[in-house]
Amino acid sequence: MKRLLITSLLLCASVCAAQAQENISVVTSSTNVAAGFSSTSGAHIPLVRAFPQAGPVFLAGARELSSPDLAGPTAVATVLAIPLNAGDPAAAEPSPEPAPRFIFSDRDDYRWQLALGVSFERFRSSIYSASAVGSNTSLTYFLNDWFGAEGNVNTFFAPEIWNNEHIKLVNYGVGPKITWRRPRWEPWFHGLVGGTHALPQTAGQSKNGFALQAGMGADYRFAPRLSARVEVDYVATHLFGQWQNNGQAAVALVFHF
């Protein structure tokens, strides 16, 4: 009797254990205890925040991951590349470019030339003649690397004539100047139109007249802003009711600026 009772209890325990094991297997295979990631609050948190600095931000080394719990493929960034100067406002501003210089062919040069020197003229007319020495001043502005506009003034002084009267001459003019600008030598030609002023004044004649000047010269550059010049010219003047044909020569220092 006892043996029959014990056998019945063991049989009931085995049946209960088998039923419990079957229920656990069903629950495990059909139920996911953890909730999906898309339904949690973590899915709404941005993985990469926007940077406040100006300039683009690039995502490098990104790959796509797929998961049944996510709505679609998600890019996961492994490296962030941002500009190195993003945190420095001063470095982000472009530096101003240097002002362009005026460049002539094979060298840097300057637009302006100022020549100061000594001049000599042999003045001959039907009234009086003289060898006069004076000053030479010219100012040239170059429009390009070979063409300039020149203004020129020459003064001459000669010995006394006619009761202690000194001979004084002033020639002036403006015109084009054509040069061949090289690193050292600079030969040139010019033609000037202007006037002349002569003293002493003769009776019945004006002391002012018309003047033409045409000639050539050469400058030698021995410093960046300094050259030496030699020049010879033909000068035609109209004084005392007639034309005079004279020659003129000059040496000068030329300042470049």
LOKE-738443 format. One record per residue (C-alpha): y, z, x; residue number from 0; residue in one letter. Coordinates in pm, 1 decimal. Example, Ala and Ser with C-alpha at 12.3 -4.5 7.8 and 13.67 -1.06 7.14 Angstrom:
<py = -450.0, pz = 780.0, px = 1230.0, seq = 0, type = a>
<py = -106.0, pz = 714.0, px = 1367.0, seq = 1, type = s>
This chain:
<py = 0.0, pz = 0.0, px = 0.0, seq = 0, type = m>
<py = 234.9, pz = 93.3, px = 281.1, seq = 1, type = k>
<py = 144.4, pz = -218.1, px = 468.6, seq = 2, type = r>
<py = 219.2, pz = -432.8, px = 160.2, seq = 3, type = l>
<py = 562.4, pz = -269.7, px = 114.3, seq = 4, type = l>
<py = 663.4, pz = -322.0, px = 478.4, seq = 5, type = i>
<py = 557.9, pz = -684.7, px = 462.2, seq = 6, type = t>
<py = 770.2, pz = -740.7, px = 147.2, seq = 7, type = s>
<py = 1080.7, pz = -585.3, px = 313.5, seq = 8, type = l>
<py = 1044.9, pz = -802.5, px = 626.2, seq = 9, type = l>
<py = 1010.2, pz = -1112.2, px = 408.7, seq = 10, type = l>
<py = 1329.1, pz = -1029.8, px = 213.5, seq = 11, type = c>
<py = 1522.9, pz = -966.0, px = 538.1, seq = 12, type = a>
<py = 1414.9, pz = -1300.4, px = 682.4, seq = 13, type = s>
<py = 1524.8, pz = -1485.6, px = 367.1, seq = 14, type = v>
<py = 1870.5, pz = -1316.9, px = 371.3, seq = 15, type = c>
<py = 1921.3, pz = -1392.4, px = 740.1, seq = 16, type = a>
<py = 1836.5, pz = -1759.6, px = 694.0, seq = 17, type = a>
<py = 2077.3, pz = -1792.0, px = 400.1, seq = 18, type = q>
<py = 2359.7, pz = -1630.1, px = 596.0, seq = 19, type = a>
<py = 2304.2, pz = -1861.0, px = 894.2, seq = 20, type = q>
<py = 2319.5, pz = -2165.8, px = 664.4, seq = 21, type = e>
<py = 2652.7, pz = -2052.1, px = 510.4, seq = 22, type = n>
<py = 2810.4, pz = -2001.5, px = 852.8, seq = 23, type = i>
<py = 2708.1, pz = -2351.7, px = 967.8, seq = 24, type = s>
<py = 2856.6, pz = -2511.5, px = 653.3, seq = 25, type = v>
<py = 3188.5, pz = -2329.5, px = 694.0, seq = 26, type = v>
<py = 3210.3, pz = -2411.5, px = 1063.8, seq = 27, type = t>
<py = 3146.1, pz = -2784.6, px = 1018.8, seq = 28, type = s>
<py = 3381.4, pz = -2839.4, px = 722.9, seq = 29, type = s>
<py = 3672.6, pz = -2603.0, px = 787.2, seq = 30, type = t>
<py = 3934.5, pz = -2611.0, px = 1073.3, seq = 31, type = n>
<py = 4060.5, pz = -2255.8, px = 1109.4, seq = 32, type = v>
<py = 4371.0, pz = -2358.5, px = 1316.5, seq = 33, type = a>
<py = 4643.8, pz = -2544.9, px = 1126.7, seq = 34, type = a>
<py = 4754.3, pz = -2897.5, px = 1234.2, seq = 35, type = g>
<py = 5035.4, pz = -2918.5, px = 1493.6, seq = 36, type = f>
<py = 5250.2, pz = -3135.3, px = 1269.4, seq = 37, type = s>
<py = 5257.2, pz = -2856.9, px = 1005.0, seq = 38, type = s>
<py = 5375.4, pz = -2589.2, px = 1246.2, seq = 39, type = t>
<py = 5735.8, pz = -2506.7, px = 1350.7, seq = 40, type = s>
<py = 5670.1, pz = -2619.4, px = 1706.6, seq = 41, type = g>
<py = 5665.4, pz = -2984.1, px = 1602.5, seq = 42, type = a>
<py = 6035.4, pz = -2962.7, px = 1504.4, seq = 43, type = h>
<py = 6155.9, pz = -2833.3, px = 1843.3, seq = 44, type = i>
<py = 6291.5, pz = -3117.5, px = 2069.6, seq = 45, type = p>
<py = 6104.7, pz = -3137.7, px = 2397.3, seq = 46, type = l>
<py = 6407.2, pz = -3289.6, px = 2586.4, seq = 47, type = v>
<py = 6764.7, pz = -3185.8, px = 2508.0, seq = 48, type = r>
<py = 7064.3, pz = -3412.9, px = 2556.0, seq = 49, type = a>
<py = 7258.2, pz = -3351.0, px = 2874.6, seq = 50, type = f>
<py = 7634.0, pz = -3284.8, px = 2834.5, seq = 51, type = p>
<py = 7731.3, pz = -3484.6, px = 3143.7, seq = 52, type = q>
<py = 7855.1, pz = -3838.6, px = 3112.7, seq = 53, type = a>
<py = 7629.0, pz = -4121.3, px = 3215.7, seq = 54, type = g>
<py = 7282.5, pz = -4237.0, px = 3123.7, seq = 55, type = p>
<py = 6970.5, pz = -4018.7, px = 3137.4, seq = 56, type = v>
<py = 6644.4, pz = -4195.3, px = 3209.8, seq = 57, type = f>
<py = 6289.2, pz = -4085.2, px = 3135.2, seq = 58, type = l>
<py = 6049.9, pz = -4184.8, px = 3410.9, seq = 59, type = a>
<py = 5674.9, pz = -4152.1, px = 3431.1, seq = 60, type = g>
<py = 5624.6, pz = -4132.0, px = 3053.0, seq = 61, type = a>
<py = 5288.7, pz = -4197.5, px = 2886.8, seq = 62, type = r>
<py = 5171.8, pz = -4211.6, px = 2528.7, seq = 63, type = e>
<py = 4928.2, pz = -3960.7, px = 2384.5, seq = 64, type = l>
<py = 4745.6, pz = -4000.5, px = 2055.5, seq = 65, type = s>
<py = 4614.3, pz = -3714.6, px = 1848.7, seq = 66, type = s>
<py = 4470.3, pz = -3704.2, px = 1497.3, seq = 67, type = p>
<py = 4692.9, pz = -3406.4, px = 1426.0, seq = 68, type = d>
<py = 5017.6, pz = -3593.2, px = 1517.5, seq = 69, type = l>
<py = 5194.0, pz = -3851.3, px = 1307.6, seq = 70, type = a>
<py = 5185.9, pz = -4118.8, px = 1580.4, seq = 71, type = g>
<py = 5189.8, pz = -4177.0, px = 1957.1, seq = 72, type = p>
<py = 5414.8, pz = -3932.0, px = 2140.1, seq = 73, type = t>
<py = 5586.0, pz = -4005.7, px = 2475.9, seq = 74, type = a>
<py = 5561.1, pz = -3717.3, px = 2719.8, seq = 75, type = v>
<py = 5808.0, pz = -3732.1, px = 3008.9, seq = 76, type = a>
<py = 5693.7, pz = -3609.5, px = 3345.4, seq = 77, type = t>
<py = 6011.9, pz = -3684.6, px = 3552.9, seq = 78, type = v>
<py = 6378.3, pz = -3678.8, px = 3455.1, seq = 79, type = l>
<py = 6614.0, pz = -3897.6, px = 3659.4, seq = 80, type = a>
<py = 6984.1, pz = -3819.4, px = 3615.5, seq = 81, type = i>
<py = 7283.6, pz = -3929.1, px = 3826.3, seq = 82, type = p>
<py = 7344.1, pz = -3704.8, px = 4126.4, seq = 83, type = l>
<py = 7718.6, pz = -3691.2, px = 4057.7, seq = 84, type = n>
<py = 7683.5, pz = -3610.0, px = 3687.1, seq = 85, type = a>
<py = 7811.5, pz = -3258.1, px = 3740.8, seq = 86, type = g>
<py = 8113.0, pz = -3362.3, px = 3953.7, seq = 87, type = d>
<py = 8393.3, pz = -3520.8, px = 3744.5, seq = 88, type = p>
<py = 8591.7, pz = -3617.1, px = 4055.3, seq = 89, type = a>
<py = 8298.4, pz = -3804.6, px = 4206.5, seq = 90, type = a>
<py = 8243.8, pz = -3998.9, px = 3884.5, seq = 91, type = a>
<py = 8592.2, pz = -4156.0, px = 3902.1, seq = 92, type = e>
<py = 8606.4, pz = -4480.2, px = 4108.6, seq = 93, type = p>
<py = 8822.1, pz = -4462.8, px = 4420.8, seq = 94, type = s>
<py = 9130.0, pz = -4689.1, px = 4415.4, seq = 95, type = p>
<py = 9096.3, pz = -5011.0, px = 4613.0, seq = 96, type = e>
<py = 9334.7, pz = -5060.7, px = 4908.3, seq = 97, type = p>
<py = 9630.6, pz = -5287.6, px = 4851.1, seq = 98, type = a>
<py = 9557.3, pz = -5641.5, px = 4971.6, seq = 99, type = p>
<py = 9735.9, pz = -5763.8, px = 5281.3, seq = 100, type = r>
<py = 9887.3, pz = -6105.9, px = 5333.4, seq = 101, type = f>
<py = 9635.6, pz = -6292.8, px = 5551.5, seq = 102, type = i>
<py = 9708.9, pz = -6610.3, px = 5747.9, seq = 103, type = f>
<py = 9406.9, pz = -6824.9, px = 5835.9, seq = 104, type = s>
<py = 9244.4, pz = -6655.8, px = 6136.0, seq = 105, type = d>
<py = 9459.9, pz = -6340.6, px = 6167.6, seq = 106, type = r>
<py = 9642.6, pz = -6073.6, px = 5972.2, seq = 107, type = d>
<py = 10015.1, pz = -6140.0, px = 5974.2, seq = 108, type = d>
<py = 10340.4, pz = -6062.2, px = 5794.7, seq = 109, type = y>
<py = 10559.4, pz = -6261.8, px = 5559.0, seq = 110, type = r>
<py = 10894.1, pz = -6184.9, px = 5724.3, seq = 111, type = w>
<py = 11030.2, pz = -6286.7, px = 6066.7, seq = 112, type = q>
<py = 11363.5, pz = -6165.3, px = 6205.3, seq = 113, type = l>
<py = 11482.9, pz = -6329.2, px = 6529.0, seq = 114, type = a>
<py = 11766.7, pz = -6187.1, px = 6740.4, seq = 115, type = l>
<py = 11869.3, pz = -6364.4, px = 7058.2, seq = 116, type = g>
<py = 12121.6, pz = -6549.2, px = 7273.4, seq = 117, type = v>
<py = 12229.9, pz = -6909.2, px = 7214.7, seq = 118, type = s>
<py = 12416.3, pz = -7175.5, px = 7409.9, seq = 119, type = f>
<py = 12599.1, pz = -7483.1, px = 7275.7, seq = 120, type = e>
<py = 12785.1, pz = -7761.9, px = 7441.8, seq = 121, type = r>
<py = 13059.9, pz = -7843.5, px = 7188.2, seq = 122, type = f>
<py = 13238.5, pz = -8177.8, px = 7225.6, seq = 123, type = r>
<py = 13511.9, pz = -8322.6, px = 7004.2, seq = 124, type = s>
<py = 13819.4, pz = -8545.8, px = 7027.9, seq = 125, type = s>
<py = 14043.2, pz = -8236.3, px = 7014.6, seq = 126, type = i>
<py = 13872.9, pz = -8001.8, px = 7263.0, seq = 127, type = y>
<py = 13534.9, pz = -7948.2, px = 7428.0, seq = 128, type = s>
<py = 13372.1, pz = -7636.5, px = 7565.1, seq = 129, type = a>
<py = 13045.6, pz = -7477.0, px = 7677.1, seq = 130, type = s>
<py = 13000.0, pz = -7175.4, px = 7454.6, seq = 131, type = a>
<py = 12759.8, pz = -6879.7, px = 7465.7, seq = 132, type = v>
<py = 12688.8, pz = -6653.4, px = 7171.6, seq = 133, type = g>
<py = 12428.5, pz = -6497.8, px = 6944.9, seq = 134, type = s>
<py = 12138.7, pz = -6640.1, px = 6745.6, seq = 135, type = n>
<py = 12010.9, pz = -6473.7, px = 6426.3, seq = 136, type = t>
<py = 11749.5, pz = -6613.4, px = 6189.3, seq = 137, type = s>
<py = 11548.1, pz = -6468.9, px = 5902.9, seq = 138, type = l>
<py = 11235.5, pz = -6644.1, px = 5769.2, seq = 139, type = t>
<py = 11019.2, pz = -6567.4, px = 5467.1, seq = 140, type = y>
<py = 10677.3, pz = -6739.2, px = 5457.5, seq = 141, type = f>
<py = 10548.7, pz = -6862.7, px = 5123.7, seq = 142, type = l>
<py = 10203.9, pz = -6940.7, px = 5265.8, seq = 143, type = n>
<py = 10035.4, pz = -6968.9, px = 5603.9, seq = 144, type = d>
<py = 10242.8, pz = -7268.9, px = 5723.4, seq = 145, type = w>
<py = 10561.3, pz = -7304.3, px = 5513.5, seq = 146, type = f>
<py = 10864.0, pz = -7073.6, px = 5515.4, seq = 147, type = g>
<py = 11227.5, pz = -7060.7, px = 5404.5, seq = 148, type = a>
<py = 11475.5, pz = -6988.9, px = 5684.5, seq = 149, type = e>
<py = 11836.2, pz = -6876.3, px = 5705.5, seq = 150, type = g>
<py = 12013.2, pz = -6916.8, px = 6040.2, seq = 151, type = n>
<py = 12349.5, pz = -6807.9, px = 6187.1, seq = 152, type = v>
<py = 12475.9, pz = -6895.4, px = 6538.4, seq = 153, type = n>
<py = 12800.1, pz = -6772.2, px = 6691.2, seq = 154, type = t>
<py = 12961.2, pz = -6915.5, px = 7009.2, seq = 155, type = f>
<py = 13249.9, pz = -6804.4, px = 7226.8, seq = 156, type = f>
<py = 13421.7, pz = -7012.8, px = 7497.3, seq = 157, type = a>
<py = 13708.7, pz = -6962.0, px = 7747.1, seq = 158, type = p>
<py = 14076.8, pz = -6968.1, px = 7656.8, seq = 159, type = e>
<py = 14266.5, pz = -7289.7, px = 7583.8, seq = 160, type = i>
<py = 14609.6, pz = -7373.0, px = 7446.3, seq = 161, type = w>
<py = 14825.4, pz = -7073.8, px = 7520.0, seq = 162, type = n>
<py = 14550.3, pz = -6808.4, px = 7536.9, seq = 163, type = n>
<py = 14362.2, pz = -6931.7, px = 7230.6, seq = 164, type = e>
<py = 13985.8, pz = -6861.7, px = 7245.8, seq = 165, type = h>
<py = 13734.0, pz = -7114.3, px = 7118.7, seq = 166, type = i>
<py = 13512.7, pz = -6957.1, px = 6851.3, seq = 167, type = k>
<py = 13239.7, pz = -7141.4, px = 6663.3, seq = 168, type = l>
<py = 13004.3, pz = -7029.3, px = 6385.2, seq = 169, type = v>
<py = 12723.0, pz = -7251.0, px = 6257.8, seq = 170, type = n>
<py = 12512.4, pz = -7144.9, px = 5959.5, seq = 171, type = y>
<py = 12250.5, pz = -7303.5, px = 5737.1, seq = 172, type = g>
<py = 11934.4, pz = -7267.6, px = 5529.4, seq = 173, type = v>
<py = 11626.1, pz = -7484.5, px = 5504.9, seq = 174, type = g>
<py = 11249.8, pz = -7522.7, px = 5539.4, seq = 175, type = p>
<py = 11043.2, pz = -7415.8, px = 5838.0, seq = 176, type = k>
<py = 10699.0, pz = -7559.3, px = 5914.1, seq = 177, type = i>
<py = 10473.7, pz = -7371.4, px = 6153.4, seq = 178, type = t>
<py = 10126.0, pz = -7385.6, px = 6301.7, seq = 179, type = w>
<py = 10036.3, pz = -7016.6, px = 6309.5, seq = 180, type = r>
<py = 9786.2, pz = -6926.6, px = 6580.2, seq = 181, type = r>
<py = 9681.1, pz = -6585.4, px = 6721.4, seq = 182, type = p>
<py = 9914.9, pz = -6620.4, px = 7024.8, seq = 183, type = r>
<py = 10124.4, pz = -6937.4, px = 7016.0, seq = 184, type = w>
<py = 10317.3, pz = -7047.8, px = 6709.6, seq = 185, type = e>
<py = 10494.8, pz = -7385.1, px = 6742.1, seq = 186, type = p>
<py = 10734.0, pz = -7476.8, px = 6461.2, seq = 187, type = w>
<py = 10993.2, pz = -7723.9, px = 6329.4, seq = 188, type = f>
<py = 11290.2, pz = -7660.8, px = 6103.0, seq = 189, type = h>
<py = 11577.1, pz = -7843.1, px = 5934.7, seq = 190, type = g>
<py = 11889.5, pz = -7662.2, px = 5811.7, seq = 191, type = l>
<py = 12184.9, pz = -7764.8, px = 5598.7, seq = 192, type = v>
<py = 12503.8, pz = -7558.2, px = 5599.7, seq = 193, type = g>
<py = 12851.2, pz = -7538.8, px = 5745.3, seq = 194, type = g>
<py = 13057.6, pz = -7461.4, px = 6052.4, seq = 195, type = t>
<py = 13370.5, pz = -7260.8, px = 6124.7, seq = 196, type = h>
<py = 13584.9, pz = -7347.2, px = 6430.6, seq = 197, type = a>
<py = 13880.8, pz = -7176.9, px = 6596.9, seq = 198, type = l>
<py = 14151.1, pz = -7242.6, px = 6706.7, seq = 199, type = p>
<py = 14263.7, pz = -7437.0, px = 6405.5, seq = 200, type = q>
<py = 14442.2, pz = -7763.6, px = 6475.9, seq = 201, type = t>
<py = 14751.1, pz = -7877.7, px = 6294.0, seq = 202, type = a>
<py = 14678.2, pz = -8058.7, px = 5972.0, seq = 203, type = g>
<py = 14303.1, pz = -7997.2, px = 5997.0, seq = 204, type = q>
<py = 14069.9, pz = -7746.3, px = 5832.9, seq = 205, type = s>
<py = 13882.0, pz = -7492.5, px = 6041.0, seq = 206, type = k>
<py = 13573.2, pz = -7529.4, px = 5817.6, seq = 207, type = n>
<py = 13332.0, pz = -7820.4, px = 5809.6, seq = 208, type = g>
<py = 12984.6, pz = -7945.0, px = 5726.1, seq = 209, type = f>
<py = 12687.0, pz = -7890.5, px = 5960.6, seq = 210, type = a>
<py = 12330.7, pz = -8017.4, px = 5998.8, seq = 211, type = l>
<py = 12077.5, pz = -7862.6, px = 6235.0, seq = 212, type = q>
<py = 11731.1, pz = -7989.7, px = 6323.5, seq = 213, type = a>
<py = 11504.9, pz = -7872.3, px = 6600.8, seq = 214, type = g>
<py = 11185.8, pz = -7714.4, px = 6721.0, seq = 215, type = m>
<py = 11059.9, pz = -7411.0, px = 6905.2, seq = 216, type = g>
<py = 10763.0, pz = -7194.0, px = 6987.9, seq = 217, type = a>
<py = 10688.7, pz = -6822.9, px = 6956.5, seq = 218, type = d>
<py = 10450.8, pz = -6630.6, px = 7180.1, seq = 219, type = y>
<py = 10298.4, pz = -6315.8, px = 7025.6, seq = 220, type = r>
<py = 10257.4, pz = -6039.8, px = 7284.5, seq = 221, type = f>
<py = 10245.6, pz = -5747.7, px = 7037.8, seq = 222, type = a>
<py = 10135.2, pz = -5720.1, px = 6673.1, seq = 223, type = p>
<py = 10496.1, pz = -5707.3, px = 6549.8, seq = 224, type = r>
<py = 10683.2, pz = -5874.2, px = 6835.7, seq = 225, type = l>
<py = 10709.1, pz = -6228.5, px = 6973.7, seq = 226, type = s>
<py = 10923.7, pz = -6413.9, px = 7225.9, seq = 227, type = a>
<py = 11093.6, pz = -6739.0, px = 7116.4, seq = 228, type = r>
<py = 11242.2, pz = -7047.7, px = 7279.4, seq = 229, type = v>
<py = 11430.7, pz = -7303.8, px = 7068.9, seq = 230, type = e>
<py = 11621.9, pz = -7631.3, px = 7108.9, seq = 231, type = v>
<py = 11825.3, pz = -7801.2, px = 6834.4, seq = 232, type = d>
<py = 12040.5, pz = -8099.4, px = 6758.3, seq = 233, type = y>
<py = 12357.8, pz = -7996.1, px = 6573.4, seq = 234, type = v>
<py = 12582.6, pz = -8236.2, px = 6386.1, seq = 235, type = a>
<py = 12919.9, pz = -8101.8, px = 6263.6, seq = 236, type = t>
<py = 13204.1, pz = -8259.8, px = 6071.6, seq = 237, type = h>
<py = 13539.6, pz = -8123.0, px = 6194.0, seq = 238, type = l>
<py = 13887.6, pz = -8269.5, px = 6242.7, seq = 239, type = f>
<py = 13799.7, pz = -8560.7, px = 6014.7, seq = 240, type = g>
<py = 13512.1, pz = -8684.9, px = 6232.9, seq = 241, type = q>
<py = 13151.2, pz = -8608.9, px = 6328.3, seq = 242, type = w>
<py = 13049.0, pz = -8423.7, px = 6642.9, seq = 243, type = q>
<py = 12702.6, pz = -8447.7, px = 6799.5, seq = 244, type = n>
<py = 12608.3, pz = -8145.1, px = 7002.5, seq = 245, type = n>
<py = 12306.3, pz = -7975.4, px = 7154.9, seq = 246, type = g>
<py = 12204.7, pz = -7613.5, px = 7124.0, seq = 247, type = q>
<py = 11941.0, pz = -7387.5, px = 7285.5, seq = 248, type = a>
<py = 11836.5, pz = -7027.0, px = 7222.6, seq = 249, type = a>
<py = 11599.4, pz = -6754.7, px = 7338.6, seq = 250, type = v>
<py = 11516.7, pz = -6461.8, px = 7111.3, seq = 251, type = a>
<py = 11287.4, pz = -6175.0, px = 7023.0, seq = 252, type = l>
<py = 11107.3, pz = -6210.2, px = 6688.3, seq = 253, type = v>
<py = 11019.5, pz = -5904.7, px = 6478.5, seq = 254, type = f>
<py = 10736.1, pz = -5937.4, px = 6221.7, seq = 255, type = h>
<py = 10727.8, pz = -5722.0, px = 5908.5, seq = 256, type = f>
